[in-house]
Each structure stands twice: as C-alpha cells, then as structure tokens.
Amino acid sequence: MENCLNCGTELKGKFCYNCGQEKISKRLSLKSLFHDFIHSTFHWESSFAHTVKELLVSPGVFLRNFINGKRKSYTKPVSFFILLVTVFVISFHFFSDNFVSFVNKTFLGENAEKYHPMGVSIVEMQHFFFNKLNYFYFVIPPIFALYLSLFFKKMKLNFAEAMASSFYVIGMGLFISLFLVFFALINVKFWSIRLITTFAYYVYALMSFSNEKTAAGFFKSLGVTLLTYVTFAFLLSALAFIYLFAAH
C-alpha cells in the first residue's frame, strides 16, 4: 500500500482520508503543473459565478444552505468579500477625483475648496477617506452581523454565522456597485443610484434569508440595513474628527 506524501497516512483511495491530499507521484511534471493550474482556476471561477448567481437570485436559500453545511460549491465568505472589496476599491479610484468634485459642488457649492475646518481642507479629508476605503469596508460586516443577530433572534444564529452571512450580503452589494462604478465613469450622477440599489438589495436579502416576508420582516430588514448605514457613518464621522484634531 502507498502512503500519503503529505502526512504519511496509508492511502485507501484517490484521496487521503486524513489530510485530503490527492494521490500524486513524488516527481513534478509539466502535465501535473498544467492540470493543477486548470483545475484550481476553473474550479474557483465556477464557484464564484455560482455564488454570485445564487446570492442574486435566491439569497435566502443560498445563506441557509451555507449555514446548514452545503458549502463545497460556494466561494468562502471571507475570500468572496476580500476579492470584491479589492476590485471595488481599485475601480472606484479611477473616478474618485470626479466624484469628489461632484459631491463638493452638490453639497458645498463652487467654493468647497475654501472650507478648512480646523486647518484641514475638505478635499484633503475626502482624499484621506477614499485612500483608506479598503480598510473602512471591513468595519461594515461586523456591524451588519450585530444588528442581524439582534433583529432576527428567532433564527438563532451565532455571531460567526451572522458574520459569514454579512460577508456574503455586503460582498454582493459591492458586486452590484461595481456595475454602477462603470456607469459613473460616463456620468458621475449614476453613483447616486448606488446607495438606493444596495440598500434595496440588503433588505431583499434579509427578508429572503429570514423567511419573514411580512410587514414585520420588511421593517426588521429595513432596521438592520438602516442602522448599519447610520452606525458606519457615525464611526466615519468620529474618525474624521480625530483626523482633524490630530492634523490641527
């Protein structure tokens, strides 16, 4: 009998029952390298496409399946979220300058650059936040998970399950936002639609996940989503104050 080359366990099939490694020969070959590349690439792409499709069409079924242990064909929640945060932030930076200009003219008028609260310009502070977007987005899932656990206690989710669900739902919101980023490259006003679209998706996903499709389910889902936005905005405002105070 052959032994697993990874852990030394006696093999009783194509895969080691102890560590899961496939039965392989000791020597690498070009054929094995090419096979590994094709298998890992297309398997990952297939699982990602399947994850996106299920989260878009039937998020509730997807999330319940994942919580109940059906996970082999899905991209892992943290990997899914990290990938979409990375792609979103990179895409957003292509038009961040236009977005800053649009926001300032809309809310502060033509003299936005003259505003210097505590000695720091509005534009400088905005660039500070946009350059740290990839970090800030990691604050959202635990906030979302906290409110999900509080509003939907009957689901009896532990915090890890609520976090996994949050990574998927928030990640899918970023995936939807990516399409609006490209439209915003044509006209930055399209970016305003993003908040409404992702907000609607979060409510839809939570109602589907909880199976509470009544008015109570709607308002609970609305509460989770709204409080997540408000809490996140509060934390960013606190960070802005600290930044202004430190700069001063």
C-alpha positions in Angstrom: 0.0 0.0 0.0 1.1 3.5 -0.7 1.3 6.3 1.9 0.2 9.9 1.5 3.2 12.0 0.6 1.8 14.9 2.7 1.1 13.3 6.1 2.2 9.7 5.7 -1.2 8.1 6.3 -1.8 4.8 4.4 -3.9 5.5 1.3 -7.2 3.7 0.7 -8.4 5.6 -2.3 -7.7 8.5 -4.6 -7.6 11.0 -1.7 -6.1 10.8 1.8 -8.8 10.4 4.4 -6.6 12.1 7.0 -5.5 15.4 5.3 -7.4 15.3 2.0 -4.5 15.5 -0.4 -4.9 13.7 -3.7 -2.8 10.7 -4.5 0.2 12.0 -6.5 3.6 10.9 -7.7 6.8 12.1 -5.9 8.1 13.9 -9.0 6.5 17.0 -10.5 5.8 17.1 -14.2 4.7 19.7 -16.7 1.5 17.8 -17.1 0.8 17.9 -13.4 1.5 21.6 -13.1 -0.8 22.4 -16.0 -3.5 20.2 -14.6 -3.3 21.8 -11.2 -3.5 25.3 -12.8 -6.5 24.5 -14.9 -8.3 22.7 -12.1 -7.8 25.4 -9.5 -8.5 28.3 -11.8 -11.8 27.0 -13.3 -12.9 25.5 -10.1 -12.6 28.9 -8.4 -14.2 30.8 -11.2 -17.1 28.3 -11.3 -17.7 28.5 -7.6 -17.5 32.3 -7.7 -20.0 32.5 -10.6 -22.3 30.1 -8.7 -22.0 32.1 -5.5 -22.9 35.4 -7.3 -25.8 33.8 -9.1 -27.3 32.3 -6.0 -26.9 35.4 -3.9 -28.6 37.5 -6.6 -31.5 35.2 -7.5 -32.2 33.4 -4.1 -30.0 34.8 -1.3 -32.1 33.3 1.4 -31.8 29.7 0.1 -28.1 30.3 -0.5 -27.4 31.6 3.0 -29.5 28.9 4.7 -27.7 26.2 2.6 -24.3 27.6 3.7 -25.3 27.8 7.3 -26.6 24.2 7.2 -23.3 22.9 5.8 -23.8 22.9 2.0 -20.5 24.7 1.2 -18.5 22.8 -1.3 -19.7 24.6 -4.5 -19.5 28.1 -2.9 -16.7 30.6 -2.6 -15.8 31.0 1.0 -17.4 34.1 2.6 -14.2 36.0 3.6 -12.5 35.3 0.3 -15.6 36.4 -1.6 -15.7 39.7 0.4 -12.0 40.4 0.2 -12.0 39.9 -3.6 -15.0 42.3 -4.2 -13.6 44.9 -1.8 -10.3 44.9 -3.7 -11.9 45.1 -7.1 -14.4 47.7 -6.0 -11.7 50.0 -4.4 -9.4 49.7 -7.4 -12.4 50.5 -9.8 -13.5 53.4 -7.6 -10.2 55.1 -7.6 -10.5 55.6 -11.4 -13.2 58.2 -10.9 -12.7 59.3 -7.3 -11.5 62.8 -8.3 -14.6 63.4 -10.4 -16.7 62.0 -7.5 -15.1 64.4 -5.0 -15.7 67.3 -7.4 -19.4 66.3 -7.9 -20.1 65.9 -4.1 -18.4 69.2 -3.3 -20.3 71.2 -5.9 -23.6 69.5 -5.0 -23.4 70.0 -1.2 -20.8 72.7 -0.7 -21.0 74.8 -3.8 -18.3 76.1 -6.0 -16.2 77.3 -3.0 -15.8 73.8 -1.5 -12.0 74.1 -1.6 -12.1 77.1 0.7 -13.6 75.2 3.6 -10.8 74.4 6.1 -12.3 73.1 9.4 -9.6 73.0 12.0 -7.0 73.8 9.3 -7.6 70.8 7.0 -9.3 71.3 3.7 -12.5 69.3 2.8 -10.8 67.9 -0.3 -7.8 66.7 1.7 -10.0 65.0 4.2 -12.0 63.3 1.4 -8.9 62.0 -0.2 -7.8 60.6 3.1 -11.0 58.6 3.4 -11.0 57.4 -0.2 -7.4 56.2 0.2 -8.5 54.1 3.2 -11.7 52.7 1.7 -10.3 49.2 1.6 -9.9 49.3 5.4 -13.2 51.0 6.2 -15.2 48.4 4.3 -14.1 45.8 6.8 -15.9 47.6 9.5 -19.3 47.1 7.8 -19.8 43.2 8.1 -19.4 43.0 11.9 -21.9 46.0 12.3 -24.3 44.3 9.9 -23.8 40.9 11.8 -24.5 42.6 15.1 -27.9 44.1 14.0 -28.8 40.9 12.1 -28.4 38.9 15.4 -30.4 41.4 17.4 -33.3 41.9 15.0 -33.6 38.2 13.9 -33.1 36.4 17.3 -35.6 33.7 16.2 -33.1 32.5 13.6 -30.7 31.5 16.5 -27.6 32.4 14.5 -24.3 32.5 16.4 -22.1 35.5 15.7 -19.8 33.5 13.3 -22.9 32.5 11.2 -24.1 36.1 11.2 -20.6 37.3 10.1 -20.5 34.8 7.3 -23.9 35.9 6.1 -22.8 39.5 6.3 -19.7 38.9 4.3 -21.8 37.4 1.5 -24.6 40.0 1.6 -22.2 43.1 1.8 -19.9 41.5 -0.8 -22.9 41.1 -3.2 -23.8 44.7 -2.6 -20.2 45.6 -3.7 -20.6 43.4 -6.7 -23.8 45.3 -7.7 -22.0 48.6 -7.0 -19.2 47.6 -9.5 -21.6 48.0 -12.4 -22.6 51.5 -11.2 -18.9 52.4 -10.9 -18.5 51.8 -14.7 -21.7 53.8 -15.4 -20.3 56.6 -13.1 -17.2 56.8 -15.4 -19.6 58.0 -18.1 -21.7 60.3 -15.7 -20.8 60.6 -12.0 -24.5 61.2 -11.2 -25.1 57.4 -11.7 -23.2 57.0 -8.5 -26.1 58.4 -6.5 -28.1 55.3 -7.5 -25.7 53.0 -5.8 -26.9 53.7 -2.2 -30.5 53.1 -3.2 -29.7 49.9 -5.1 -27.5 48.3 -2.5 -29.9 49.4 0.3 -32.8 47.7 -1.6 -30.7 44.5 -2.1 -29.8 44.3 1.6 -33.5 44.5 2.6 -34.4 41.9 0.0 -31.6 39.5 1.0 -32.5 39.7 4.7 -36.2 39.1 4.1 -35.3 36.2 1.9 -32.8 34.8 4.5 -35.2 35.1 7.5 -38.2 33.8 5.6 -40.2 36.7 7.1 -41.9 38.1 4.1 -44.5 40.1 6.1 -44.5 43.7 7.1 -42.6 42.8 10.3 -39.9 41.1 8.2 -39.6 44.1 6.0 -39.3 46.6 8.9 -36.7 44.3 10.6 -34.7 44.1 7.5 -35.0 47.8 7.0 -33.9 48.4 10.5 -30.8 46.2 10.2 -29.8 48.0 6.9 -30.5 51.5 8.1 -28.8 51.1 11.4 -25.7 49.6 9.7 -25.5 52.7 7.5 -26.0 55.1 10.4 -23.5 53.3 12.6 -20.9 53.2 9.9 -21.5 56.9 9.1 -21.1 57.7 12.8 -17.8 55.8 13.0 -16.5 57.6 9.9 -17.6 61.0 11.4 -15.7 60.1 14.6 -12.7 59.2 12.6 -12.9 62.4 10.7 -13.0 64.4 13.9 -9.9 62.5 15.2 -8.1 63.2 11.9 -9.0 66.9 12.0 -8.0 67.2 15.7 -4.6 65.4 15.0 -3.9 67.5 11.9 -4.7 70.7 13.9 
